[in-house]
């Protein structure tokens, strides 16, 4: 049985505790890339950043029960920004 993959944003040198989790490295890297662009203003993954992110991926356990819950449209922005909002739906 394959193990899940995980990557912490802080492992890429950013001050952010968000963790990306997926079944494959590609899935994790895609999530990290989208987050880096949308939240941290990083314009695309350079080869160096890609290599750093790929090297930081580790085997982990994804709690899909929490992460795959439907999140309302109003809450999707704060959900994507490292859980930094106080809205009830993001708690």
N, C-alpha and C positions, 0 to 999 in steps of 0.2 A: 504494500500500500504506500502510495506516494505521500510525502509530508508536505504540508503547506509551506509557503515561503512568506517571509515578512521583512520589512525594511522600515526603519525609523527615519523620519525626516531629519532629526538631529544628527544621524550618522552621515548625512551628506553635508554637514557643516552649518546647518540652519538652526536657528533658535526656535524650534517647534517640536512638540511632542507627538505629533500625529504619526500613526503607524499604518503602513499600507500592507495589506495581507491578500494573498491570492493562492491559487492552486499552481501557478507557474511563475517563473521569473518574468516572463513577458507581461503577464497581467499586473504584477507588482510594479514593474517599471513604467507601464502605461499610466497607472494610477498616480505614481510619484511625479511623472512628467506633467500630467494635467494639473496636479496640485501646485507644483513649482511655478508653473506659468500663471495660474489663476490667482494664487494667494501670495506668492513671493516675488512675482514679477520677473521671473527668469524666462528669458526668451529662447525657448528650445533647449534641448539637452546637447551640450557640446560632447565631443568624444570623451574628454577627461571626466566630465560630470557623469556621463553614462557609465564609464569604467568604475568610477568611485562608488556609484549607486549599486552597480552589479556586484562589486566586491563586498559590499556591506549587507547584501541579502543573506539572511540566515534561515535555517529550518525553524519553523514555529508551529503554533496552533492557532488557527483562525476560528473565532467564535462567530460563525455565520448566523447564528440565531439573532445576534444583536446587529451585525453590520448589514444584513440583508433585509432588515425591517423597512417597510415603506416609510419614507420620510416625506412629510408634506412639503409642497413647493415653497411655502413661507420659511421653512426651516432648512432648506437645502443649503443656503448660503452660509449660515452659521455652522452647520454640520461640517462643511468643507473647510472652515477656517479654524481648525484645531480646537473646536468646541469652546471658543472664547466668548460666546454670547450667553446671556442670562435668561433667554426666552424659555418658557416652560417646556416647549417641545424639544429643546436641545439639551435638557438636563439629563 
